[in-house]
Amino acid sequence: MPVATARLVEQFETTYVEHMQGLPVVNAALKVEAVGFQAFDDYQLGVLITPWFMNLVLLPGADDWAGSAQGDTSSISFPSGPIEFVCSHDPELGTYLSAVLFRNVLDVENQRTARRLANEIMNNLMQPPRGQRAISRRDLLTGLRTS
């Protein structure tokens, strides 16, 4: 696992232990895990699973977004179409981008299911859309394709 990805997991594990355990938004069947991280241009792209959300995360090879303000948005183009990401600054991680996949993971049965969802999302993200329109966020999450 690349250093930046390992630090991402470590940071969110710490957040879970220190701030999130026992809260009603937490699914205790899940743990923090980075899934499917791979090179995308000069970045690392993958899904971050936590017991309280799942996000698509883009980690820079360098601090490419350091000049961006917290909460700024950037549209990143993928084979499936563009996705809107939000900029986050973290003292430990530096600056990274994330896009919400699931704001709530209470209905995710277990870690295996969360991992399967993450892998399907990554696969769908890297597939060009069929037809004239880009794949929608809903299609990305459900695996549907345009015809």
C-alpha positions in Angstrom: 0.0 0.0 0.0 1.5 3.4 -1.0 2.5 5.6 2.0 -0.2 8.2 1.3 -3.0 5.5 1.2 -1.7 4.0 4.4 -1.7 7.4 6.1 -5.3 8.0 4.9 -6.4 4.7 6.5 -4.4 5.5 9.7 -5.9 9.0 10.0 -9.5 7.7 9.6 -8.9 4.8 12.0 -7.8 7.4 14.6 -10.9 9.5 13.8 -13.1 6.4 14.3 -11.5 5.5 17.6 -11.3 9.0 19.1 -14.5 10.5 17.8 -17.0 8.2 16.1 -17.3 4.9 18.0 -20.7 4.4 19.5 -22.4 7.2 17.5 -25.8 6.3 15.8 -24.4 7.0 12.3 -21.7 4.3 12.7 -22.1 0.8 11.3 -20.1 -1.4 13.7 -19.9 -4.2 11.1 -17.5 -2.0 9.0 -13.9 -0.9 9.5 -11.7 1.7 7.8 -10.2 0.3 4.6 -8.8 1.7 1.4 -10.0 -0.3 -1.6 -8.9 -0.4 -5.2 -6.4 2.4 -5.0 -4.5 2.7 -8.2 -2.5 5.2 -10.2 -4.7 7.7 -12.1 -2.5 10.2 -14.0 -0.1 11.5 -11.3 -2.5 10.6 -8.5 -3.7 7.7 -6.4 -7.5 7.0 -6.8 -9.6 4.6 -4.7 -12.5 4.2 -2.4 -12.2 4.9 1.3 -14.6 2.7 3.4 -15.3 3.9 6.9 -18.0 2.8 9.4 -19.9 6.0 8.7 -19.4 6.8 5.0 -17.8 5.7 1.7 -15.9 8.2 -0.5 -14.0 8.2 -3.7 -10.6 9.7 -2.8 -7.9 11.2 -5.0 -4.5 11.6 -3.4 -1.9 13.7 -5.1 1.6 12.6 -5.9 2.6 16.1 -4.8 0.6 18.7 -2.9 -1.1 19.8 -6.1 -4.2 21.3 -4.4 -2.5 23.0 -1.5 -3.6 26.4 -2.9 -7.2 25.4 -3.0 -9.5 26.4 -0.1 -11.2 23.8 2.1 -14.5 22.9 0.4 -13.5 24.1 -3.1 -14.8 21.8 -5.8 -13.0 20.4 -8.8 -14.4 18.4 -11.7 -12.2 15.5 -12.6 -12.7 13.6 -15.8 -12.7 9.8 -15.8 -13.4 7.3 -18.6 -17.0 7.1 -17.3 -17.4 10.9 -17.2 -16.6 13.8 -14.9 -17.0 13.6 -11.1 -17.2 16.6 -8.8 -14.7 16.4 -5.9 -14.3 18.5 -2.8 -11.0 19.7 -1.5 -9.9 18.8 2.1 -6.9 19.9 4.0 -5.6 17.7 6.8 -2.5 18.4 8.9 -1.4 14.7 8.7 -2.5 13.9 5.2 -2.0 17.2 3.4 -4.5 18.2 0.7 -6.7 15.6 -1.0 -9.9 15.4 -3.0 -13.0 13.3 -2.2 -16.4 12.6 -3.6 -19.2 11.2 -1.6 -20.4 7.8 -2.7 -22.5 6.9 0.4 -23.2 9.5 3.1 -24.6 6.7 5.3 -23.5 3.1 5.4 -25.8 1.8 8.0 -27.5 -0.5 5.4 -24.2 -2.1 4.3 -24.3 -5.6 5.7 -20.6 -6.3 6.3 -17.1 -5.4 5.2 -17.2 -7.9 2.4 -20.2 -6.2 0.9 -18.6 -2.8 1.3 -15.5 -4.0 -0.4 -17.5 -5.5 -3.3 -19.4 -2.2 -3.7 -16.1 -0.3 -3.7 -14.6 -2.6 -6.3 -17.7 -2.3 -8.6 -17.6 1.5 -8.3 -13.9 1.5 -9.3 -14.6 -0.8 -12.2 -17.5 1.3 -13.4 -15.6 4.5 -13.0 -12.9 3.3 -15.4 -15.3 2.2 -18.1 -16.3 4.5 -20.9 -20.1 5.1 -21.1 -22.1 3.5 -23.8 -24.2 5.9 -25.9 -24.0 9.7 -25.9 -24.2 10.7 -22.3 -21.7 10.2 -19.5 -22.5 7.7 -16.7 -24.4 9.4 -13.9 -23.5 9.2 -10.2 -26.5 6.9 -9.7 -25.3 4.7 -12.6 -21.8 4.6 -11.2 -23.1 3.4 -7.8 -25.6 0.9 -9.2 -23.5 -0.4 -12.1 -26.1 0.5 -14.7 -25.0 1.5 -18.2 -26.6 3.8 -20.8 -27.6 2.1 -24.0 
